[in-house]
Amino acid sequence: MAKRYPQAIMVSCETPWDDNEEFLEDVFRRQVRAMLGKGFNHIYIFGTAGEGYAVTLAQYRKVVGVFREEIDKEGAYANVCVIAMSTAQVVERVGIAYDMGFRIFQLTLPSWGALTDEEYMTFFRDVCSNFPDAKFIHYNLPYAKRILLGRDYRRLEEAVPNLVGTKNTRSDINDIHSIVNQPSELQHFWGEQAFPIACMYGEASLLSTWGGLFTSKTKEFFH
């Protein structure tokens, strides 16, 4: 079954700050260039570190704008992760990056309370339908208080055509099996612990935490 997103190694570009909590733009630019220079084209900003959820709207605009300038090249599959507390906030932040030219995004579920089945379906429909030509990857992390498994992704895959993948740091073999052992068009990204297990069930992608430090070993591990 054809996947909605290519198999790849995905790595993050951390947002550096000085002791006064000011954005270190030059350091960030060098980091992005280094990742691209190492052959990592599937890169993203704003993960689960503080810069993912704690930035102000002005800081968000600044970092996304600089990121856009650095990845504006052919063959770069850069994406922006959006962590927020409501559908409206997520749509607003996706919209800012969308207007700058981004078309690939990661989403986390709002984390004030664990979403019900109906609520998470509504969330994805409402966000993704606002940007029908964009692609969305669900960042499936426990901080959101609701982990999605195979049954959930089957429902979402049918209802949300521009949901293209998931990103997981799960290491429980039952959870891995549930997510990947389903007829699915979604591309699943896994951390280093889970990646070899996921590969036993078919095509899998790698969410690498060590790619920037151990580039050749990461690529060898992936292939």
N, C-alpha and C positions, 0 to 999 in steps of 0.2 A: 504494500500500500504506500503510495507516494506521500511524503511528509510535506507539511506546510512551511517548513523552515529547514535549511540545510544542516547536515551534521557538521559540528565544529567544536573547537576549543573556545570557551568564552572566559575572558579575564576582566578584572575590574581595574579602573584607574582611581586610586584614592585621592581625596581632596585634601591637600596640605594646608595647615593653618599655622600662624606664628603664635608666640606667647600672648599676644593681644587679640587672638581670634580673628586675625585678618587673613584673608585668602592669599596664599603664596602663588600668585599667578605664574611666575616664571618657572618655579619648580614643577607646577602642574603641567605646563606646556612641555617641559622636557620629559616628563613621565609619559605623557601620551605619545610623543614622538618616539620614545624608546620602545614602547609596546608595539607600535606599528612597525618600527624598524626590525623588531624581532619576529615579524610575520604574524602577529596576532591581530587579525582584522575584526574579530567579533569582540569588541570591548565596550564597557559601559561605565557609567558613573552613578553615584548615590546608592550604595548598598546598605547593609544593616549597621554599619558604623554610624557615629553621630551625624556625619554629613548627610546621611540618607534621609533622616526624619527631622533633624533639629534646625536645618537652615531656614532663614527667613526667606520671604518671597524675593527680596532684592538679591540676596546671596544666591538663591537658586537661579535667577535670571543671569547673573554674572557668570557663574560656573558653567551653566549650559551654553552660554554664548561663546565663552573661550573654548570649550570642548568642540563646539561646532566649527570654529575656525581651524582647529587642529586636525579634525577628521574629514575635512571637506576634500576627499580624494576618492578616486575610483577604486572600488573593491573593498571599501570600509563598511562594515555592518555595525556601526556604532548604535548603541541604544541608551536610553535614559530610564533609570528606575524611579518610580514615583511611590513614595510612602506617605500616606496622609490619613486623616481621620474620618473623611466623608467622601461620598461620591462627587459632590460639588468641588471639593478641594482637589481631588484627583483629576477631574475634567479640566479644571483651571490650569494645573501644572502641566498636564499633557498638552494642553492647548498652547502654552507658552513655548514649549520645545517644538511642537508641531509647526508653529509659525516660523521658527528658526530653520526649519527644513528636516527635522527628524521624523522618521516614519516607523521606527521600531522602539517599543517601550516595554518595560517590565512593570507589573502591577502587584502590589500586595493588597490583601483584604484589609479593610478598616479594622482597627484593633481595639476599639473601646469595649466591645463585647463580641463573643463568638457568634458569627453569622449563622442563621438557619439555612436550610437548603433553598428556600424561596428567596432569602435575602442575598445569598451569594450569586444566585442566578440573575437576580435583578441588577446587582452591582455590575457584573460583567456585561450584561446586555446594555445597560445605560451608558457605561464608559465607552465600550468598544464601538457601539453604534454611532457615537458622536464623531468618530474618525474612521469611516469605513475603508479608507485606502491605507490605513496604518496596520501594523502587525503588533500583536501583544503576546507577551510571555508572562505567565503567572509565576511569581516568586512565592513558592509554597513553604513558608517558614512558620515555626511554632509561635513566634511573637504575635502573630495575628489571631491566636487562640482557636483557629480552625484549620486543621490540615485536610487538604483535599486528596482523595485517593481515586482508584480506578473508576469506580461507579460515578463519582462526581465529574471526572473529566470526560466520561462518555456523554453525560448530559450536556456539558458545556460545549464539547466539540460539535454536537448536533445543532446547538442553539446560537453559537457565536462563530461565524465563519472566519473572522480575522483573529481569533485566538489561535496562535501557531505553535506554542510550546509551553514548557514548564521548566522551572529551575528549582532543584531540590538539594537539600543538605541532609536528607534522611539517610540513616545507615541500617535501619531495621529491615531485615530481608523480607518480611511479610509486607511492609509498606512498599518496598521497591517492586516486589512481585505484583502487587495490586495495581501499581501505576503503569508498569511497562508491559505486563502480560495481558494487554487488551488490544483488539484491533483499533489502531489509532493512527491518525494523521499528525498528531502532535509530536514535536521533537522534544525529548526530555534531556535536560542538562543535569548532570550529577557531579557531586563532589568526589574527591579522589578515593574516599573509602567505598562509596557505593558504585562508582563507575564500573569496576570489573564485574560486579554482580549483575548490574543492569545489562552489560554486554552479553551475558549468557542467554538473555531472552530476545536479543535482536539488536537493531541499531540504537546506539546511545551517543550522547554528546557529553563533553567534559567541561565542568565548571572548575577551573584551575585556580587554586590559591597560591601556587608556587611558580607559575609560568614565567613571571618576570625575573625570578632568581635562577631557576633551573630550566631554561628554555629548551635545550636539546632533550633533556630527560623527560620533560613534560610532553613533548611531541612524540618521543619514542613510546612513552606510556600510552598515549592516545592511539597511536597507530598499531 
